[in-house]
Amino acid sequence: MPRERLDKLGDFYLFRDKPGGNIYLGWQVADPNRPGRSRTERESCGTADVETAREMMIARHFKTRQPRDHQPDTMLFAELAMDYKAKWLDRGEIRSVDQIKRSLRWAVERFGDRTVFEVGSPELQIWGEELMEDGRAPGYVQRILNDIRTMYNRAVERRWLMSAPKISLQWIGPLDGRNIFAGREQALAFWEAIEDERLARFTIINANTGGRTERICELTADKIDLENGTVDLRKPGEKPRDKKRNPVVKITRTLRPWFANLDGGLIVGARKRWIYEMWRETRVRAGLDESFVPTIWRHTLNTLLDEKVEEQWVRRWLARANPEQMIEWYTKRRVNEPDYCKPCVDVIDDYMAECGMSNSLHEARKA
């Protein structure tokens, strides 16, 4: 049966030996036994999915290319974006590939056929203003432009470019992340649009603790202390002096039923990449814009607690205190005291009740 050619990039190509079978990556090499002749080498991609195999081919193609200096006045924006994408693949950081696809997709559609030096601050500012006029949040536009700037800088470091255009973001103005707030209508719309129990568990833990996405995805049953009413969001080996600290917080009344009858292992049972994919699908069903991201709960708690709770309790709940204070709280196990951060617990429970994210919906899901 003849091979089914699927795609080709440079010296590499994808093919199948049989319909529906696994995909192979093939390339030609010199045959040492027959001077002047070549032979085919192949490697299984381990998948029948064409898109996954194509990503592997792109990674192999750019990995075999020797670094060379490109002139920005001749290198296309789309070519640089592909190099940058392959760089992440070479490092095996697949999660970052998804992020780059999302943030650069519109940029490649807009500037793909232009050279790198034709895509600088003036062009990006005009484009960013158009995105905001279309309803994109300033913070979201800033992240997109930050990715493009990082792409340029990494290209210079890797010697894909000898120099790169400078990109200024000052025109966007200051952004205060604490002002990002999930209102009652938004929170309830998203909550009712959730169809998967794993995303429901992630959302309720996120909204009640303000924890970071990766820490909630990695949260295990042994980190839940129902007797003392605490959730330990710290990662293994984390120190109070680490740059990104995670706290030990109290279990709210809204959250406690979700931790009942745990069988052990992961609480959420889903990876960060899956959470982001399901979050986007749920957000669309709820009719919310792209500013409603998982970190909105952390920013919302930041805003709520700053407005209604004394600073000493806010610093404890969000791990914003200095290392010496955190060492004292955790080593002396003050977090186990019944009244530890009680003002924060009361504010969060009131907010959950106001948003309609009650335990009755959890019971309905279980039924």
N, C-alpha and C positions, 0 to 999 in steps of 0.2 A: 504494500500500500504506500503510495507516495506521501511524503511529508507535507503537512499543512503549514505553510509559511504564514505567520501572524503579523509580524512587525520587524522593522530593521532600523538600527541606529549605528552609524559608523561601520565598524567591523563586526558588529554583533547583530544577531537576529534571533527571533523567537519562532519556535515551531512545535508541532505536535506529531507524534508517531501514529496516533489513532484518534478518531473523533471523540471528544469529551475527556480525553486522557490528560495526564499532567503535561505541563509546558516545559520545554527545554530551552536553554540559552546556548546558542552555537556560535563559533567563531573559527576562523582559519589560522593555522600555524604552519610554519615551514616543516617539511618532512625530512628528518635527518637521514633517512635511508634512501631517499630519492631526491637528489639535488635538483633544485629548480622547481620542485613540485610542493604542493601543500596538502595538508589533511585537515579534517574537521575535528575540533574538540567540542565537547558538549557537557553541560552541567544541568542537572534537574533543578527547576525553580521550586519544586515541592508544592505546586499549586496548579489548579486548572483555571484560575481566574486571570484573565488577560491583563487587567489593570495592575494587579499585584506583580505579575511577571514583568510588565513594562517598567515599573519602578525599579526592579532589580537590574534590568538592562541599562536603564539610565545611570544608575549608580556605578555599574561596572564600566560603562563607557567613559564617564568622567574620571573614574579612578585610574584608568590606564593612560589618560592624557597627561602629558608633561606640562607642568606650570609654565606659562609663557606670559609675557607682558602684552596686554591689549591696549590699544589707544582708545580712550573714551569717545573720540570723534568717529570711530569706525565700528565699535562694538554695539550691537543692538541691545536694548533694554530687555527684550524677551530672552536673548541668549544669556545675559548675566543672571536673570531670574532662574533659568534652568540650571546654571552652574551652582547657584546658591542652594537650590533645592537638592541637588545631587550631593552637595557637601554634607547636608544633614543626613542623607541616606547613608553616606559612607561612614558616618559616626554611629549609625544605628539608632538615631533618635527619631523614631517614626512619629512620635507625638508632635514633634516640631514640624514635620512635613505637613501635617494637617493644618497647623497654624499658618504656615507659610502659604499654603494653597489658598486659605481663606483670605488672608490679608493682602496677598499680591494678585489674586485672580482679576480683580477689577483694574488694577494698575497695568497688568499685562495687556488686558483688552484695550485699555486707553492708550498706552505708550509703547506697546510691544514692537512696533515697526520703526520706532525712533531710536537714534543712537543715545548712549548714556548721557552725554553732555547736553543733549536736547531736553533732558528731563531733570531740571534743577529746581531751585526754590520758587521762581516765578510760576512755572508750569504747575508744580505741585500745590502751590497756594490756590491758584485758580480752580484746580480740580477739587481740592479739599473744601473750598467754599461751596462748590456745586453739590458735593456730597451732603454738606450740612443743610443746604437749601432743600435737598430731597428728603430731609428728616433724619439724617445720621447724627448721632450725638457727637459733640466736640471731642469727648474722650475717645470715642471709637475711631474718629478720623485721626486723632493723634497717634493711636496705636498703629494704624496702617502706615502713616508717614514715618513713624519710628522704625518699622520693619524695613522700609525702603532705605532709610539712612543706615541701618545696621547692615543691610545687604551691600551697600556701597563700601562701608568701612571694612567688612570682611573680605570683599573682593580685592581691596588694596593690600590687606595683610597676606592674602594668599597669592598675590602677584598676578591676579587676573586683570587687574588694572594698575597702571602706574600712578594714577591720581583719580579722584572722583569729585563730582560736584558737591558743594556744600549745601546742606538742607537746613533751613531755619524753621522752627516751629513757634517762634515768638508771636506770630500773628494770631495764633489760636487763643492766646491769653492764658492766664493761670486757671488751673483746674483743681478744684477742691474735691477729692474723692469722697470726703465725708458727707457731702451734700447729695450724693447719689442715694435715693431713698425709694424703697418699695412701698407704695401706698396700698391702702386696703383693697381697692379694686384690682390692682395689678396682682397682688399676692394671692387673692382668692381666685382670680381667673387662671393663674398658672397652676395653683393647687388642684383645682377641679379638672384641669386638662391633663393631669398626669394619668397615664394608663399602666405604668409598670411599678410594681411594689418597690423595686430597688431604687428607682428615682424618687419615690415618695419618701423612703427612709433617708436617702441623702438629703433631700430638701428640708425635711423636718429637723434633722440634726444640724444642718447648716444654719437654718433660721433661728434655732434656739441656742447655738453655741458661738456662731460667728467664726467657726473654724475654717482653715484653708482647705481647698478642695482635695489636695493630695493626702492630707492628714485624715480627712473623713473617709476617703476611699480605703485607707490603710488601717482604719480603726478596727480593733479586734475586741472580742468579748472580755478578755482579761483586763482591758483598760477601763471597764465599766465597774464601778463600785456602788452597787445599789444600797448597801448598808450605810455607807457614809454619804451617798448621793453625789458622787463625783464622776466626771468624765476626763480621762487623762489624754489630751490631744498631743502630747509631746512625742517626738519621734525617738527611736532608740538611740541612745548616746547623746541626745541633745543636752546642751549646757545653757545655763541662764545667760551666759555672755554671747551666745550665738546671735548672728545678725537677725535672722528670722526666727523669733521665739514663738512657741506655742504654749498655751496655758493649760492648767487644770481648772475646769469650771464645774459649777454645780449643775445637777440635773434638774431641769424645770419640771413643774407639774405637767405641762403639756408633753414633755419628752419622755417622762418616766414609763408610760405604758408601752412605748416602742422598744424599751430595753427589757421588758418582762419575758421570761421563758426563753432566754438565749441559749442556743445549742453549742456555742463556741465558734471560733473562727472569725472571719470577717463579718462585720455588721451589715455593711451595704452590699458586699458581694459583687462589685462592678469596678472596672478600671476607670481611670480619669478620662481616657479617650471616649469610652462608651458613654459616660455621664455627659460629656460635652455634646455628643451626637444626639442623645435622647433629649437633652435640654433644648437644643435648637428645634427639634421636631415639636416638642411640647409648647415651646414659645410661639411657634407658628399657629398651632391649634388654638392657643389662648388669645391670638390677635395682638401680641406684644411686639415692640420693636427690638432692635438688636442691642439696645443699651441694657436690656434685662438679662444680665449674665450671672453666673453662679456667685461671683464676688459681691453682688448687690446686697446679699444678706449681711455680710460682714460690714459693709459700709452703712447699711441701715441700722444695725445694732450700735455702730459707732455714733451715729447721729442721735439715736434715741437715748443712749446712756449718757452722752455728753450733755444733753438737754435736761435730763431728769434725775441724774444720779451724781453724787459727789465724786470728784476726780479720783480719790483714793480707790474707790471701788471699780471705776472704769479701768484704771491702770491694771488692776489685778485681773479683771475679766478678759481683757484683750492683750495681756502680757506686754503692756507698754511701760512697765516700771523698770527701774534700774536693776542690774543683776543682783546687787546685794539684797534688795528687798525681796526679789523672787527666791533667792536662796533661803532666806529666813522663812518665807511662807511655806515652802515645800519641805525643807528639812525638819521644821518643827510641826509639820502636818497640820498647819492652821486651816488648810483647805477642808479638813474633815470636820471642822466645827460647824454645828447646825446653822448658825447665822452668818457663815462666810458668804459674802457677796449677796446677801438676801435682798438688798435694794435692786440689784441687777435682775435677780430671778423674778421679782414682782413685776418689774417693768416689761420684761420679755413675755411673761405669761399674759399680761394685759394686752400686749400688742398681738399675740397669737389669737386671743379671744376676739379682739377687734377685727382681725383679718379673716376670721372664720376658719382658721386652720386648727380645728378642734379635734379632740380624740374621737368624736362621734364619726367623723369621716374615716378615721383609721379603723374603727370597728366595722364600718360598712365595707371597707376594702377587704378586711379579713373574712367577712361573711361571703 
